[in-house]
Amino acid sequence: MTRFLVRRGIAFALTLWVVVSVSFFLMRAVKGGPFDGERELPPAIEAALRAQYHLDWPLWKQYLQYLGPLNLDAHRASWLGGDGANVLGGLACGDFGPSLRYRDLSVSEILGASLPISLALGCLALSWSVLAGIALGCASALRRGTRVDAAVRALATLGIAVPNFVLAGALVLVFAFAWPLLPPAGNGELRHLVLPSLALGAPVAAYVARLSRAGLLDALAQDWVRTARAKGLSERAIVVRHALRAGLMPVVAYLGPAAAGILTGSLVIERIFAIPGTGSHFVNGALNRDYTLAMGVTVVYTALVFGLNALVDLAQAALDPRIASREDA
């Protein structure tokens, strides 16, 4: 386990550095800047703004300033006889910097306000989709060839084929207008997240249902299941204690990227239901050339994806001890 954590930590640091570096230089390569808008700023004001945010520095120096851990301005001041206050800074110290568009806010403040909303929506969608998907997949596998099996497979195919924004519109029409039980938009209460979570989690539930069905059918066809039946174990004990654990391996492997996607890919759903989540800030940051905001969201998303994949590896090792032994080798 220690070797696994060390390897994961090194891989995370390298991955984060590559993602940050590529994103940094790609964003600077795009035409336009954070102070371009419908109303052109006077050259003197634009020059002052660029100097305030160090955008007049050479690109390599901006890159080092963003990474940290040394704040180049404060460090230079300490060399010149200043007090050296605020020398530490940059991404290495958890400082995402100020937003270039929302000039009264830092990127950390924006993420601190929006990220919990996206995480709450994503966790709710992920929770119901996994539970419903596993239940439907198991019911389909245990009733293979029946009408229940056919209905679950058809429902899963429909859930995968229908885009989530189409499903979101249908849910709003049915449950907010035709049958007004839930609010069509907004944020602040749990009921505001019901419709968005249903639209966001439907494709995941469909995939989980198909994977759990296939995994359970494969497990039930193994020799050790026939041996357990020959020894007189009940079908319920065989499924719950033995086959289900092996049958869920494909679902666990899928949940890593699925969880990352559902937690970070809710932009369209957030826009439809007017939810002030992180996805909206990411797109606005990219469109407005708000470099620091877009980079901050990228770093958070990268950390989420890597962390969730690491949790999936740990869960697989818990389900199958052979994986744990290979990780420690």
C-alpha positions as CSV (number, residue, x, y, z in Angstrom):
1,M,0.0,0.0,0.0
2,T,2.8,2.4,0.8
3,R,4.5,1.8,-2.6
4,F,1.1,2.3,-4.2
5,L,0.6,5.7,-2.5
6,V,4.1,6.8,-3.3
7,R,3.8,5.9,-7.0
8,R,0.4,7.6,-7.2
9,G,1.8,10.7,-5.5
10,I,4.7,10.9,-8.0
11,A,2.4,10.3,-11.0
12,F,-0.1,12.9,-9.7
13,A,2.7,15.6,-9.4
14,L,4.0,14.8,-12.9
15,T,0.5,14.7,-14.5
16,L,-0.5,18.0,-12.8
17,W,2.7,19.7,-14.0
18,V,2.1,18.5,-17.6
19,V,-1.5,19.6,-17.6
20,V,-0.8,23.0,-16.1
21,S,2.1,23.6,-18.4
22,V,0.3,22.7,-21.6
23,S,-2.9,24.6,-20.5
24,F,-0.8,27.7,-19.6
25,F,1.0,28.0,-22.9
26,L,-2.1,27.0,-25.0
27,M,-4.2,29.7,-23.4
28,R,-1.6,32.3,-24.0
29,A,-1.3,31.2,-27.6
30,V,-4.9,32.0,-28.3
31,K,-5.6,35.5,-29.8
32,G,-7.1,38.1,-27.6
33,G,-6.6,39.0,-23.9
34,P,-8.5,39.4,-20.7
35,F,-9.0,43.1,-21.2
36,D,-10.5,42.9,-24.7
37,G,-14.2,43.6,-24.8
38,E,-16.9,45.5,-26.6
39,R,-15.5,48.8,-25.3
40,E,-11.9,49.3,-26.0
41,L,-9.8,50.5,-23.1
42,P,-7.5,53.5,-23.4
43,P,-3.9,52.3,-24.0
44,A,-2.6,53.8,-20.8
45,I,-5.3,52.0,-18.7
46,E,-4.7,48.7,-20.5
47,A,-1.0,49.0,-20.0
48,A,-1.5,49.7,-16.3
49,L,-3.8,46.6,-15.9
50,R,-1.3,44.4,-17.8
51,A,1.4,45.6,-15.5
52,Q,-0.7,45.0,-12.4
53,Y,-1.3,41.4,-13.3
54,H,2.3,40.9,-14.7
55,L,1.0,40.2,-18.2
56,D,3.7,42.5,-19.6
57,W,6.4,40.1,-18.4
58,P,8.0,37.6,-20.7
59,L,6.0,34.4,-21.0
60,W,8.6,32.2,-19.2
61,K,8.6,34.6,-16.3
62,Q,4.8,34.5,-16.1
63,Y,5.0,30.7,-16.1
64,L,7.4,30.6,-13.2
65,Q,5.4,33.2,-11.3
66,Y,2.3,31.1,-11.7
67,L,3.9,27.9,-10.6
68,G,5.7,29.4,-7.6
69,P,6.7,28.7,-4.9
70,L,8.5,32.1,-5.1
71,N,6.6,35.3,-5.8
72,L,9.1,36.9,-8.1
73,D,8.0,40.5,-7.3
74,A,8.3,40.0,-3.5
75,H,11.5,38.0,-3.8
76,R,13.1,40.8,-5.9
77,A,12.0,43.3,-3.3
78,S,13.7,41.3,-0.6
79,W,16.9,41.3,-2.6
80,L,16.7,45.1,-2.9
81,G,16.4,45.5,0.8
82,G,12.7,45.1,1.4
83,D,11.1,43.1,4.2
84,G,10.5,40.2,1.9
85,A,6.9,39.8,2.9
86,N,4.7,37.5,0.8
87,V,7.6,35.9,-0.8
88,L,5.9,32.5,-0.9
89,G,3.1,32.2,-3.5
90,G,2.0,30.6,-6.7
91,L,0.3,27.3,-7.5
92,A,2.9,25.3,-5.4
93,C,1.5,27.0,-2.3
94,G,-2.1,26.6,-3.3
95,D,-2.5,30.2,-4.5
96,F,-4.5,30.4,-7.8
97,G,-4.0,34.1,-8.0
98,P,-6.6,36.9,-8.7
99,S,-9.3,36.6,-11.3
100,L,-8.6,38.9,-14.3
101,R,-12.3,39.6,-14.9
102,Y,-13.8,39.5,-11.5
103,R,-11.2,41.9,-10.1
104,D,-12.6,42.1,-6.6
105,L,-12.3,38.3,-6.2
106,S,-9.6,35.7,-6.1
107,V,-9.8,32.5,-8.0
108,S,-9.9,30.6,-4.7
109,E,-12.9,32.6,-3.5
110,I,-14.8,31.9,-6.8
111,L,-14.0,28.2,-6.6
112,G,-14.8,28.1,-2.9
113,A,-18.3,29.4,-3.7
114,S,-19.0,27.4,-6.8
115,L,-17.3,24.1,-6.3
116,P,-19.5,22.9,-3.4
117,I,-22.6,23.4,-5.6
118,S,-21.1,21.3,-8.5
119,L,-20.0,18.7,-6.0
120,A,-23.4,18.5,-4.4
121,L,-25.1,18.1,-7.8
122,G,-22.5,15.5,-8.9
123,C,-22.7,13.5,-5.7
124,L,-26.5,13.3,-5.8
125,A,-26.5,12.3,-9.4
126,L,-23.8,9.7,-8.9
127,S,-25.4,8.2,-5.8
128,W,-28.8,7.6,-7.4
129,S,-27.4,6.5,-10.7
130,V,-25.1,3.8,-9.2
131,L,-27.7,2.4,-6.9
132,A,-30.4,2.3,-9.6
133,G,-28.0,1.0,-12.2
134,I,-26.8,-1.9,-10.0
135,A,-30.3,-2.8,-9.0
136,L,-31.6,-2.8,-12.5
137,G,-28.6,-4.7,-13.8
138,C,-28.9,-7.4,-11.2
139,A,-32.6,-7.7,-11.8
140,S,-31.9,-8.1,-15.5
141,A,-29.2,-10.7,-15.0
142,L,-31.2,-12.8,-12.6
143,R,-34.2,-12.8,-15.0
144,R,-32.3,-13.3,-18.2
145,G,-34.6,-13.8,-21.2
146,T,-37.7,-12.5,-19.5
147,R,-39.7,-9.3,-20.0
148,V,-37.8,-7.7,-17.1
149,D,-34.5,-8.3,-18.9
150,A,-35.8,-6.9,-22.2
151,A,-37.3,-3.8,-20.5
152,V,-34.1,-3.1,-18.6
153,R,-31.9,-3.4,-21.7
154,A,-34.3,-1.2,-23.7
155,L,-34.3,1.4,-20.9
156,A,-30.5,1.3,-20.7
157,T,-30.1,1.8,-24.4
158,L,-32.5,4.7,-24.3
159,G,-30.6,6.3,-21.4
160,I,-27.4,6.1,-23.3
161,A,-28.8,7.4,-26.6
162,V,-30.8,10.4,-25.3
163,P,-28.5,13.4,-24.6
164,N,-28.8,14.8,-21.1
165,F,-29.9,18.2,-22.2
166,V,-32.8,16.7,-24.1
167,L,-33.8,14.7,-21.0
168,A,-33.4,17.9,-18.9
169,G,-35.9,19.7,-21.2
170,A,-38.4,16.8,-21.0
171,L,-38.1,16.7,-17.2
172,V,-38.7,20.4,-16.9
173,L,-41.8,20.2,-19.1
174,V,-43.3,17.3,-17.2
175,F,-42.3,18.0,-13.6
176,A,-42.1,21.8,-13.5
177,F,-44.9,22.9,-15.9
178,A,-47.3,20.1,-16.8
179,W,-47.1,18.6,-13.3
180,P,-45.6,21.4,-11.1
181,L,-43.9,19.4,-8.4
182,L,-40.3,20.7,-8.6
183,P,-38.7,24.1,-9.5
184,P,-37.4,24.4,-13.1
185,A,-34.3,26.3,-12.1
186,G,-32.4,27.9,-9.3
187,N,-30.3,26.9,-6.4
188,G,-30.3,26.9,-2.6
189,E,-32.5,23.9,-1.6
190,L,-32.3,20.2,-2.2
191,R,-35.4,20.2,-4.4
192,H,-33.6,22.5,-6.8
193,L,-31.1,19.6,-7.5
194,V,-33.6,16.8,-8.1
195,L,-34.3,17.5,-11.8
196,P,-30.6,18.4,-12.6
197,S,-29.4,15.2,-10.9
198,L,-31.9,13.0,-12.8
199,A,-30.8,14.5,-16.1
200,L,-27.1,14.3,-15.2
201,G,-27.1,10.8,-13.8
202,A,-29.3,9.0,-16.4
203,P,-26.5,8.1,-18.8
204,V,-24.4,6.8,-15.9
205,A,-27.2,4.7,-14.6
206,A,-27.7,3.2,-18.0
207,Y,-24.0,2.3,-18.3
208,V,-23.9,0.9,-14.8
209,A,-27.0,-1.3,-15.5
210,R,-25.4,-2.8,-18.6
211,L,-22.0,-3.4,-16.9
212,S,-23.5,-4.9,-13.8
213,R,-25.7,-7.2,-15.8
214,A,-22.8,-8.4,-17.9
215,G,-20.5,-8.8,-14.9
216,L,-23.1,-10.7,-12.9
217,L,-23.9,-13.0,-15.8
218,D,-20.2,-13.7,-16.3
219,A,-19.7,-14.4,-12.6
220,L,-22.7,-16.8,-12.5
221,A,-21.3,-18.8,-15.3
222,Q,-18.0,-19.6,-13.5
223,D,-17.2,-23.0,-12.2
224,W,-17.0,-22.0,-8.6
225,V,-20.7,-20.9,-8.7
226,R,-21.7,-24.4,-10.0
227,T,-19.6,-25.8,-7.1
228,A,-21.4,-23.6,-4.6
229,R,-24.8,-24.8,-6.0
230,A,-23.7,-28.4,-5.8
231,K,-22.8,-27.9,-2.1
232,G,-26.4,-26.7,-1.4
233,L,-25.9,-23.0,-1.0
234,S,-29.1,-21.0,-1.6
235,E,-29.2,-18.9,-4.8
236,R,-29.5,-15.7,-2.7
237,A,-26.3,-16.6,-0.8
238,I,-24.5,-17.4,-4.0
239,V,-25.5,-14.1,-5.6
240,V,-25.0,-11.7,-2.6
241,R,-21.9,-13.3,-1.0
242,H,-20.0,-14.4,-4.0
243,A,-21.2,-13.6,-7.5
244,L,-22.1,-10.0,-6.9
245,R,-18.6,-9.1,-5.6
246,A,-17.0,-10.4,-8.8
247,G,-19.7,-9.1,-11.0
248,L,-19.3,-5.5,-9.8
249,M,-15.6,-5.3,-10.9
250,P,-16.5,-3.8,-14.3
251,V,-18.8,-1.3,-12.6
252,V,-16.0,-0.2,-10.2
253,A,-13.6,0.2,-13.1
254,Y,-16.1,2.4,-14.9
255,L,-16.9,4.6,-11.9
256,G,-13.5,6.3,-11.9
257,P,-13.9,8.2,-15.2
258,A,-17.7,8.3,-14.7
259,A,-17.5,10.0,-11.4
260,A,-15.0,12.5,-12.7
261,G,-17.1,13.2,-15.7
262,I,-20.3,13.6,-13.7
263,L,-18.6,15.9,-11.2
264,T,-16.9,18.0,-13.7
265,G,-19.0,17.7,-16.9
266,S,-22.2,19.2,-15.7
267,L,-21.8,22.5,-17.6
268,V,-24.9,22.1,-19.9
269,I,-27.1,20.9,-17.0
270,E,-25.9,23.8,-14.9
271,R,-26.7,26.3,-17.7
272,I,-30.2,24.8,-18.3
273,F,-31.1,24.9,-14.6
274,A,-29.3,28.2,-13.8
275,I,-27.0,26.6,-11.3
276,P,-24.0,28.7,-10.4
277,G,-21.5,25.8,-10.5
278,T,-17.8,25.6,-11.4
279,G,-18.5,24.5,-15.0
280,S,-20.0,27.9,-15.9
281,H,-16.9,29.6,-14.5
282,F,-14.6,27.4,-16.6
283,V,-16.3,28.3,-19.8
284,N,-16.6,32.0,-18.9
285,G,-13.0,32.0,-18.0
286,A,-12.0,30.5,-21.3
287,L,-14.2,32.8,-23.4
288,N,-13.1,35.9,-21.5
289,R,-9.4,34.9,-21.5
290,D,-9.5,34.9,-17.7
291,Y,-6.3,32.9,-17.5
292,T,-6.1,32.4,-13.8
293,L,-9.8,31.4,-13.4
294,A,-9.6,28.9,-16.3
295,M,-6.3,27.5,-15.0
296,G,-7.7,27.2,-11.4
297,V,-10.7,25.2,-12.6
298,T,-8.3,23.0,-14.8
299,V,-6.1,22.2,-11.8
300,V,-9.1,21.3,-9.6
301,Y,-10.6,19.1,-12.3
302,T,-7.3,17.4,-12.8
303,A,-7.0,16.7,-9.1
304,L,-10.5,15.3,-9.0
305,V,-10.0,13.0,-11.9
306,F,-6.7,11.7,-10.5
307,G,-8.1,11.3,-7.0
308,L,-11.2,9.5,-8.1
309,N,-9.2,7.1,-10.3
310,A,-6.9,6.3,-7.3
311,L,-10.0,5.6,-5.2
312,V,-11.2,3.2,-7.9
313,D,-7.9,1.3,-7.8
314,L,-8.2,1.0,-4.0
315,A,-11.8,-0.3,-4.4
316,Q,-10.7,-2.9,-7.0
317,A,-7.9,-4.0,-4.7
318,A,-10.4,-4.4,-1.9
319,L,-12.7,-6.5,-4.1
320,D,-9.9,-8.6,-5.6
321,P,-6.9,-9.3,-3.4
322,R,-4.9,-10.4,-6.4
323,I,-4.9,-6.8,-7.6
324,A,-3.5,-5.6,-4.2
325,S,-0.7,-8.1,-4.4
326,R,0.2,-6.9,-7.9
327,E,0.2,-3.3,-6.7
328,D,2.6,-4.1,-3.9
329,A,4.9,-6.1,-6.2
